[in-house]
Amino acid sequence: MHSPTPRVPRQPAAIRTGIDSRLTAELVSVVAGARRRALRDGDRQIDTAHLLHSLIESDPEVRTALGGGPQVARVLGYLVQRSIGYGLRWQGSVEDSGTLAVVRETDGELSGWSPAAAAAMEGALERAELRGRARAAGIDLLACLAADPECRAVEVLGRAGVDAAVLSGRMAAG
């Protein structure tokens, strides 16, 4: 007899055309990967750990910023344990660090995202603009993730031995 398949809530498209046009092709791929990961894990929303996982898998510039090699392997090691280890306490809860400004509603472009993940993406768009770029890149998103000390991505980085405050400072300077 088969066990019933758990019902995974349908999520709206994570990114619509409006914001999609403001992301590099690589970052669009990162978001799609994070959305798939959230759905596969049965999570209601994309959170910052989903974004971090997808960033590391997809973006060589992000891997370099994290120190490459063994450091990246440690971070990925923690991320893949999400469904069996530390991430179990996150199930059924909404990630909201409360440290970043409330994200404005923009036609639901970031619906299906945790407040912290949506704030990080909004920050990445602003950071790209400040750098004179038309599109946000993975490195912009990593900088914003690292700057929120209460988000899940920073918790993962810390468990893997990455000092997010130092990373954030380095990225702000560069």
Secondary structure, 3 states (H helix, E strand, C coil): CCCCCCCCCCCCCCCCHHHHCCECHHHHHHHHHHHHHHHHHCCCCECHHHHHHHHHHHCHHHHHHCCCHHHHHHHHHHHHCCCCCHHHHHCCCCCCCCCCCCCCCCCCCCCCECHHHHHHHHHHHHHHHHCCCCCECHHHHHHHHHCCCCCHHHHHHHHCCCCHHHHHHHHHHC
